[in-house]
Every structure is written in C-alpha cells, then in structure tokens.
C-alpha cells in the first residue's frame, strides 16, 4: 500500500489551469531549445538558408531597380526606351534564370 501511495503522489495530474502552458512558458521553452548546442549539419543548413535568402534579396532588388528604371525611361524618353530595354532585359532574364538554376541545382551539385 505504501508503494502505491508514493506512485500516486508522483503521478498526480496537475490542475487544469497549470496544465496549459502560458505564452511566456512556451516562449521560454522555445528559447531554451534553440540555445542548445547544434550539430555541424544544423549549422551548415542554417548557413545555406542564409546564403540563399541573401541571393534572393540581392537578385530581387537588382531586378526590381532595373525594371523601375526601365519603366521610368519608357515614359520619360520613349524614343530611347527600346534601346534601354535591349540592355536591361537580358540582365534581368539572366539574373532570374541564374538564381533559379542556383536554387534548384544546389543539391545535385553539392556532393562534398
């Protein structure tokens, strides 16, 4: 009987209000899990994602600026806009297709 009373006291179900974690408790748990040491594979994966996001931002901003510049030129100097788009168009296309090739071909090419 003494053994069963000690097991029941250690397995007591907490009251319903304390069984549901608060937002603060959930946040602290998330921070504690993220502060644990990571494996080299996890560190490398996080770095790869950061590089890919950086490439997307760089290409996106560059293509966006070129597109805006081309649209402004189209309305400001329509006679020369065609010549400008002949230069800007291939740059935007190469940036987008190169980024797409980089993001899709990364796994197949990385056997290191």
C-alpha positions in Angstrom: 0.0 0.0 0.0 2.9 2.3 0.8 4.4 1.7 -2.7 1.1 2.6 -4.4 0.6 5.8 -2.4 4.1 7.1 -3.4 3.5 6.3 -7.0 0.1 8.0 -7.0 1.6 11.1 -5.4 4.3 11.4 -8.1 1.8 10.8 -10.9 -0.8 13.4 -9.8 -2.5 15.2 -12.6 -2.0 19.0 -12.1 -5.0 21.3 -12.0 -6.3 22.4 -15.4 -5.1 25.9 -15.1 -1.5 24.9 -14.5 -1.6 22.0 -17.1 -1.9 24.5 -20.0 1.3 26.3 -20.6 1.1 30.1 -20.8 2.6 32.1 -23.7 5.5 33.0 -21.5 6.3 29.4 -20.6 6.0 28.3 -24.3 8.3 31.2 -25.3 10.9 30.2 -22.6 10.8 26.6 -23.8 11.3 27.7 -27.4 14.3 29.8 -26.4 15.8 27.0 -24.3 15.5 24.6 -27.2 17.1 27.0 -29.6 20.0 27.8 -27.3 21.1 24.1 -27.1 24.3 23.3 -29.0 23.7 22.4 -32.6 25.3 19.7 -34.7 27.6 20.8 -37.6 24.9 19.7 -40.1 22.4 22.0 -38.5 24.8 24.9 -38.5 25.7 24.2 -42.2 22.0 24.0 -43.1 21.3 27.4 -41.4 24.2 28.9 -43.2 22.9 27.6 -46.6 19.5 29.0 -46.0 21.0 32.4 -45.0 23.1 32.4 -48.3 20.0 31.5 -50.4 17.9 34.2 -48.8 20.8 36.7 -49.4 21.0 35.7 -53.0 17.2 36.1 -53.4 17.3 39.6 -51.9 20.2 40.7 -54.0 18.8 39.5 -57.3 15.3 40.7 -56.4 16.4 44.2 -55.5 18.7 44.4 -58.6 16.0 43.2 -61.0 13.4 45.5 -59.3 15.6 48.5 -59.6 16.4 47.8 -63.3 12.7 47.2 -64.0 11.7 50.5 -62.3 14.5 52.4 -64.1 13.3 50.9 -67.4 9.7 51.8 -66.8 10.6 55.4 -65.9 12.7 55.6 -69.0 9.8 54.3 -71.1 7.6 57.2 -70.0 10.3 59.9 -69.9 12.2 59.2 -73.1 10.0 56.8 -75.2 12.3 57.1 -78.2 15.3 55.6 -76.4 13.4 53.2 -74.1 13.6 50.4 -76.7 17.4 50.6 -76.7 17.5 50.7 -72.9 15.2 47.6 -72.6 17.5 45.8 -75.1 20.3 46.2 -72.5 18.2 45.8 -69.3 16.0 42.8 -70.5 18.8 40.2 -70.8 20.3 41.3 -67.4 17.0 40.7 -65.7 16.5 37.4 -67.5 20.0 36.2 -66.7 19.6 37.2 -63.0 16.3 35.4 -62.7 17.3 32.2 -64.6 20.7 32.1 -62.8 19.0 32.4 -59.4 16.5 29.7 -60.4 19.4 27.4 -61.5 21.3 28.1 -58.4 18.4 27.3 -56.1 17.3 24.1 -57.9 20.8 22.8 -58.8 22.3 23.2 -55.4 21.5 19.7 -54.0 22.5 17.8 -57.1 25.9 19.6 -57.4 26.9 19.5 -53.8 28.5 16.1 -53.1 31.0 17.4 -50.6 
